[in-house]
Amino acid sequence: ISYTRETNIFNLERDFTSQVYSLGWVGMLLFIGPYVVIMLYALIKWLMNKQLRTYLISSMFLSIAFMLLAAFLSGNVMDFLT
């Protein structure tokens, strides 16, 4: 099943698990991986450097974290971001 075919047939639920079926493991890592890597990098930098704990940077980090959490729990979040 291709990604386009799967999204046109029905809405994806639980993006992290259903992307494996439509894109495969490598496709899922390429599609969702950058968001996870950016969030982990931001978390490490935010924890290590106290000067980076501004309201703007903290809110941007939390927005990525909540987006990934919503994609994992409910789905239909990561489908059409790109």
PyMOL commands that set and color helices and strands:
alter all, ss='L'
color gray80, all
select helices_A, chain A and resi 3-9+15-48+50-52+55-73
alter helices_A, ss='H'
color red, helices_A
deselect
rebuild
show_as cartoon
